[in-house]
Amino acid sequence: MKASKLICLIITIGTGITACHKNTSIHPQRKKIVETVYASGKITADSEYTVFALNAGTITNKLIKEGDTIKKGQLLYIIKNEAPAAKAEAAKIAYSEAQANLSEKSRVLNDLKIAMDNAGVKFINDSLLYARRNNLWKQGIGAQNDVDNAYANYISSFNLKKSAEEKYYATKNDLNVSLANAKSQLASAQNDLSNYFIKSENDGRVYQTFKEIGEAAKVNDALALLGKTSKRIIRLAVDQQDIDKVKIGQEVLLKIDITGNTIYHAIVERIYPMMNEADQTFRVDAFFSDSTHQPYIHSSVEANIIIQTKNNALTIPRLAMVSDDSIMIKQNGKQKTIAVKTGIKTLDEVEIRDGLSETSEIIMPQQK
């Protein structure tokens, strides 16, 4: 209850007067005025992320605890993996055998190469023999039957040589395909096995763990919350009606629930362009600018983003406004409503840029 209303009530009770109509008058004052935009949110770790189980199984090893400092690639959890480990070992053996089948000591290729070389030697001998018999026959020496037999042996050797070559190179090509398949299967099996060994993606800190040894983990179950240690992000939600006023580099004053009335200073560093349709707000990120103390993450905050500041501004209480651009004054013993030009507005005060002076007598409207 306002003081003026309280006085009126006392007079009414004590004297039987039924109403109090006297209005309070004030004069504009010059002071510093600050326009702010309210925002709320929470503290998060820089590069905060959650690691998830990529395969189902039982937790067999937990190698971290809350508060631990970790390095990139550090092992965090191990999930039971006997079956995928056996699969990876079998794939490794199959890959080694496929490599051996293409090596210089390959029994398969060596046998085929010997057969191909022998067929090549026989073809050379049979072709030379056919050429000699054919030349002798042209000179009238020998018999036609000898020439025909030599030619038949020559054709047969040629076909055997061609078949041996085709078999060797076809087998070698098949072995190359088998090696590629074995390599792919080994990579797949090793990747599947690696998913049972949960590792960190960056240097940082463990902020929370969600699973203990012996617990079952399903695919996409959260295992741990991680993030960097050196920096905190103040993640704020700004109403859609105020977002146009917010700019990168503006100062932010904020209170954190867990530290009471302590005021922290921060700077706006990022404004996200997409609105959250659920609550009609935009995300704004700010970073601490004046404190080495790093508050606990996910603690709630209330903030005022400083939009503009003006010293020695002519101000009046916001309650003195009759409407958005007019007030009631007393001039020459009479009351009248005049238009004014306003500037910065806060929850309690309004800057008057034109229409009033420090000597103006403003009549405060009666508050219901």
C-alpha positions in Angstrom: 0.0 0.0 0.0 1.4 3.4 -1.0 2.1 5.9 1.8 -0.5 8.4 0.5 -3.2 5.8 0.5 -2.3 4.8 4.0 -2.6 8.4 5.2 -6.0 8.7 3.5 -7.2 5.6 5.2 -6.2 6.8 8.7 -8.0 10.1 8.1 -11.1 8.3 7.1 -11.2 6.1 10.1 -10.3 8.9 12.6 -12.6 11.7 11.3 -15.3 10.0 9.3 -14.2 11.6 6.0 -15.1 9.2 3.2 -12.4 9.9 0.7 -9.0 11.5 0.1 -8.5 13.3 -3.1 -5.3 15.1 -2.6 -2.7 14.2 -5.3 1.0 14.1 -4.7 3.2 16.3 -6.8 6.9 15.7 -7.6 9.7 17.4 -9.7 11.9 15.7 -12.3 15.4 14.7 -11.2 18.6 14.4 -13.0 20.4 11.1 -12.4 22.1 8.2 -14.2 19.6 5.9 -15.9 20.3 2.4 -17.3 18.2 0.5 -19.7 18.4 -3.3 -19.4 16.8 -6.4 -20.8 15.9 -9.1 -18.4 17.0 -12.7 -19.1 17.2 -16.0 -17.2 19.1 -19.1 -17.9 21.9 -21.4 -16.5 25.6 -21.9 -16.4 27.1 -24.5 -18.7 30.6 -25.7 -19.3 32.4 -24.7 -22.5 32.1 -27.5 -25.1 29.8 -29.4 -22.8 28.7 -32.8 -24.2 27.3 -36.1 -23.1 28.9 -39.5 -24.1 26.5 -42.3 -24.9 26.6 -46.1 -25.1 26.9 -47.1 -28.7 26.2 -50.8 -28.0 24.1 -52.6 -25.4 25.8 -54.5 -22.6 26.9 -54.5 -19.0 29.4 -52.0 -17.6 32.5 -53.9 -16.6 34.8 -51.0 -15.9 34.3 -47.4 -14.8 37.6 -45.5 -15.0 36.4 -42.0 -14.0 34.6 -40.1 -11.2 33.0 -36.7 -10.9 35.5 -33.9 -10.9 38.3 -35.8 -12.7 40.4 -34.0 -15.3 40.6 -36.0 -18.5 42.6 -35.9 -21.7 41.4 -36.4 -25.3 41.1 -40.1 -26.1 41.2 -41.2 -22.4 39.3 -44.4 -21.6 36.1 -43.7 -19.6 34.0 -46.9 -19.6 34.3 -50.4 -20.8 31.2 -52.4 -21.7 31.2 -56.2 -21.8 32.5 -57.3 -25.2 33.5 -61.0 -25.3 31.4 -61.6 -28.5 32.6 -58.6 -30.5 36.2 -59.3 -29.3 35.9 -62.9 -30.6 34.5 -61.6 -33.9 37.3 -59.1 -34.3 39.9 -61.8 -33.6 38.4 -64.1 -36.2 38.4 -61.2 -38.7 42.0 -60.6 -37.9 42.9 -64.2 -38.6 41.0 -64.2 -41.8 42.8 -61.0 -42.9 46.2 -62.6 -42.1 45.3 -65.7 -44.2 44.2 -63.5 -47.1 47.5 -61.6 -47.0 49.4 -64.9 -46.8 47.6 -66.2 -49.9 49.0 -63.3 -51.9 52.5 -63.3 -50.5 55.6 -64.7 -52.1 55.1 -67.9 -49.9 51.6 -68.4 -51.1 51.1 -72.1 -51.7 48.0 -71.6 -53.9 49.7 -69.1 -56.2 53.0 -70.9 -56.3 51.4 -74.2 -57.4 49.5 -72.4 -60.2 52.6 -70.4 -61.2 54.6 -73.6 -61.5 51.9 -75.2 -63.6 51.8 -72.0 -65.8 55.6 -72.0 -66.2 55.6 -75.7 -67.1 52.9 -75.2 -69.7 54.9 -72.3 -71.1 58.0 -74.5 -71.4 56.1 -77.3 -73.1 54.5 -74.9 -75.5 57.9 -73.6 -76.5 59.2 -77.1 -77.1 56.2 -78.3 -79.0 56.2 -75.1 -81.2 59.9 -75.6 -82.1 59.3 -79.3 -82.8 56.4 -78.4 -85.1 58.4 -75.8 -86.9 61.3 -78.3 -87.5 59.0 -81.1 -88.8 57.1 -78.7 -91.0 60.4 -77.3 -92.5 61.7 -80.8 -93.2 58.4 -81.8 -94.8 58.7 -78.9 -97.1 62.1 -80.2 -98.1 60.7 -83.7 -98.8 62.1 -85.1 -95.6 59.9 -87.0 -93.1 56.3 -88.0 -93.2 53.0 -86.1 -93.2 51.9 -88.0 -90.1 54.9 -86.6 -88.1 53.9 -83.1 -89.1 50.3 -83.6 -88.1 51.3 -85.0 -84.7 53.7 -82.2 -84.1 51.0 -79.6 -85.0 48.4 -81.3 -82.7 50.9 -81.3 -79.8 51.6 -77.6 -80.6 47.9 -76.6 -80.5 47.4 -78.7 -77.3 50.4 -77.0 -75.6 49.1 -73.6 -76.6 45.7 -74.3 -75.1 47.2 -75.7 -71.9 49.5 -72.6 -71.6 46.6 -70.3 -72.1 44.4 -72.2 -69.6 47.2 -72.2 -66.9 47.7 -68.4 -67.4 44.0 -67.7 -67.1 43.7 -69.9 -64.0 46.7 -68.2 -62.3 45.6 -64.6 -62.9 41.9 -65.4 -62.2 42.9 -67.0 -58.9 45.2 -64.0 -58.0 42.3 -61.6 -58.8 40.0 -63.7 -56.6 42.5 -63.6 -53.8 42.8 -59.8 -54.1 39.1 -59.5 -53.8 39.1 -61.8 -50.8 41.9 -59.7 -49.2 39.8 -56.5 -49.7 36.8 -58.2 -48.2 38.8 -59.5 -45.2 40.3 -56.0 -44.7 36.8 -54.4 -44.7 35.4 -57.0 -42.3 38.4 -56.6 -40.0 37.9 -52.8 -40.0 34.1 -53.2 -39.3 34.8 -55.7 -36.5 37.4 -53.5 -34.9 35.2 -50.5 -35.1 32.3 -52.4 -33.5 34.6 -53.6 -30.8 36.0 -50.0 -30.2 32.4 -48.9 -29.5 32.5 -50.9 -26.3 35.4 -48.8 -25.1 34.1 -45.3 -24.4 36.6 -42.5 -24.7 36.6 -38.8 -24.3 36.6 -36.6 -27.4 38.4 -33.6 -25.9 40.5 -32.5 -22.9 38.3 -31.4 -20.0 36.6 -32.5 -16.8 34.0 -35.1 -15.8 31.0 -33.2 -14.4 28.6 -36.2 -13.9 28.5 -39.9 -14.4 25.3 -41.9 -15.0 26.3 -45.6 -14.9 28.2 -47.8 -12.4 30.0 -51.1 -12.7 27.5 -53.9 -13.1 24.7 -51.8 -14.5 23.2 -52.6 -17.9 23.5 -50.0 -20.6 21.2 -49.8 -23.6 22.1 -48.2 -27.0 22.1 -44.4 -26.6 22.0 -44.5 -22.7 23.9 -41.5 -21.3 27.1 -42.5 -19.5 28.8 -39.2 -18.6 28.6 -35.4 -18.9 31.9 -33.8 -20.0 33.2 -30.4 -20.8 36.1 -28.0 -20.7 37.4 -26.8 -17.3 38.7 -23.3 -18.2 35.6 -21.5 -19.3 31.9 -21.3 -18.5 29.0 -20.3 -20.8 26.1 -18.3 -19.5 23.2 -19.6 -21.6 20.4 -17.0 -21.5 16.8 -16.9 -22.8 15.7 -13.5 -24.1 12.1 -12.7 -24.9 11.4 -12.2 -28.6 10.2 -8.6 -27.9 13.6 -7.7 -26.5 16.0 -9.6 -28.8 16.5 -6.7 -31.3 18.0 -4.6 -28.5 20.6 -7.2 -27.6 24.0 -6.8 -29.3 27.3 -8.7 -29.1 29.7 -7.0 -26.7 27.0 -5.6 -24.3 27.7 -5.9 -20.6 25.6 -8.4 -18.5 25.0 -8.2 -14.8 23.8 -11.4 -13.2 23.1 -13.2 -10.0 23.5 -17.0 -9.5 21.2 -18.9 -7.2 24.0 -20.7 -5.3 26.0 -17.5 -4.6 23.1 -15.3 -3.4 23.4 -11.5 -3.9 26.9 -11.6 -5.5 26.9 -9.7 -8.8 28.9 -11.1 -11.7 29.9 -9.3 -14.8 29.8 -10.9 -18.3 29.8 -10.0 -21.9 27.4 -11.0 -24.7 29.4 -13.1 -27.2 26.8 -14.9 -29.3 23.2 -14.4 -30.4 21.4 -17.4 -31.9 19.0 -16.5 -34.8 16.4 -19.2 -34.3 13.5 -18.7 -31.8 12.5 -21.4 -29.4 8.9 -21.8 -30.3 8.1 -23.5 -26.9 8.7 -20.3 -24.8 9.1 -17.6 -27.5 12.7 -16.8 -26.6 16.0 -16.6 -28.3 19.2 -18.0 -26.9 22.0 -15.6 -26.0 25.5 -16.8 -24.8 27.6 -14.6 -22.5 31.0 -15.2 -20.9 32.3 -14.1 -17.5 34.6 -11.0 -17.8 35.6 -10.2 -14.3 35.9 -13.3 -12.2 38.3 -16.2 -12.0 35.8 -18.1 -9.9 33.9 -20.6 -12.0 30.4 -21.3 -10.7 29.0 -24.8 -10.7 27.5 -25.7 -14.0 23.7 -25.9 -14.5 23.1 -23.5 -11.7 20.3 -21.0 -12.5 20.9 -17.3 -13.2 19.0 -14.1 -13.5 20.6 -11.4 -15.7 20.2 -7.9 -16.8 21.7 -7.1 -20.2 22.7 -3.4 -20.3 21.3 -1.9 -23.5 22.3 1.7 -22.9 23.4 4.0 -20.1 22.9 7.8 -19.8 24.4 10.1 -17.1 22.6 13.3 -15.9 19.3 12.3 -17.6 16.1 14.1 -16.6 14.0 11.3 -15.1 10.6 10.8 -13.5 9.0 7.8 -11.9 7.3 5.5 -14.4 4.1 5.7 -12.3 3.9 9.4 -13.1 3.1 8.7 -16.7 -0.6 9.0 -17.6 0.0 7.2 -20.9 3.1 6.2 -23.0 3.8 9.8 -24.0 1.9 12.1 -21.6 1.8 13.3 -18.0 -0.2 15.6 -15.8 1.4 18.8 -14.5 0.3 21.8 -12.4 0.8 25.1 -14.2 -0.4 28.5 -13.0 -2.5 26.8 -10.4 -4.3 24.6 -12.9 -3.9 20.9 -13.8 -3.4 19.9 -17.4 -2.1 16.9 -19.4 0.8 17.5 -21.7 2.7 15.4 -24.2 6.4 14.6 -23.6 9.2 12.9 -25.5 10.6 9.9 -23.6 13.9 8.1 -23.9 15.3 5.3 -21.8 12.7 3.4 -19.8 13.3 1.1 -16.9 10.9 -0.8 -14.6 10.8 2.2 -12.3 11.9 5.3 -14.2 11.5 7.1 -17.5 13.9 9.5 -19.2 12.2 12.8 -20.4 14.0 14.2 -23.4 11.6 17.0 -24.1 8.6 18.7 -22.6 9.7 19.1 -19.0 12.3 20.9 -16.9 13.6 20.3 -13.4 11.2 23.0 -12.1 8.1 21.4 -13.6 5.5 20.2 -11.0 4.2 16.8 -12.0 1.0 15.5 -10.4 1.2 11.8 -9.6 -1.9 9.9 -10.8 -3.9 8.2 -8.0 -3.0 4.5 -7.8 -5.8 2.1 -7.5 
